Amino acid sequence: MWYYVMLIFSVMMVCADDERIFEDAHKLYQQKMYQEALELYQKIEQKSPSVFYNMGNAAYHNGDYMFAHLYWLRAQKHGDANIFRASSKNLALLAKEGAIQEQSPLFLWLWSVIKVVPLLLWQLVFLIVWSYLFVMICKRSISKRSLVISSMSLLLVVPILLVGYDTAKREAMIINDALIYNGPHASLYQIGNLPKGKVVVVASIKENWINIIADGNVGWVSQEYVAHI
């Protein structure tokens, strides 16, 4: 009993501390003390998408475009529709300035759809549609043409949503220039390198090594060079 009471009390204290730090950091940001604000934001233990968004703003004004990119990607990925739009707008500004590559319109459309309508609801909708088509087929009250069009539409849309969602969940960023190896050890063969700021997809993790996919190539990078989005 006392264990749960202490646990709840500890969580409340952490939340209170985080809120105080957030307010202090925001005041520093308004005073254009961006480095100091960023250092305070980093001390927040339970970082929300709003915190990551503000960290991106502070890093951008501090001239650190790579970390601005990283923090805005985290806000974009984990935030609601409003934070997603705000982060996407800032990322588009970075791309316009030539600091990063422009995000794919398909990716932005996919994630905007997921932010407005949760993936679980999409799955439920597709299940209902498939059930409806099955019933119509059994009753033979649907034409072959309508059946083909409906089936092809679902077969195209569902994989795009699921693959895109799964890929975005496993994204990470290279935060320092890193060597790529053909296995999880520095004594193995080097197959290339990745510049800092590069966004990659995490395939798997083995101890302190991460198996990544970048531009169609697969290799292993030391975990110290990777920040998960």
Secondary structure, DSSP 8 states (H G I E B T S, - for coil): -HHHHHHHHHHHHHHHHHHHHHHHHHHHHHTT-HHHHHHHHTT-SS--HHHHHHHHHHHHHTT-HHHHHHHHHHHHHHS-HHHHHHHHHHHHHHHHTTSS----HHHHHHHHHHHHS-HHHHHHHHHHHHHHHHHHHHHT-S-HHHHHHHHHHHHHHHHHHHHHHHHHHTEEEE-S-EEEESSSSTTS-EEEEE-TT-EEEEEEEETTEEEEEETTEEEEEEGGGEEE-
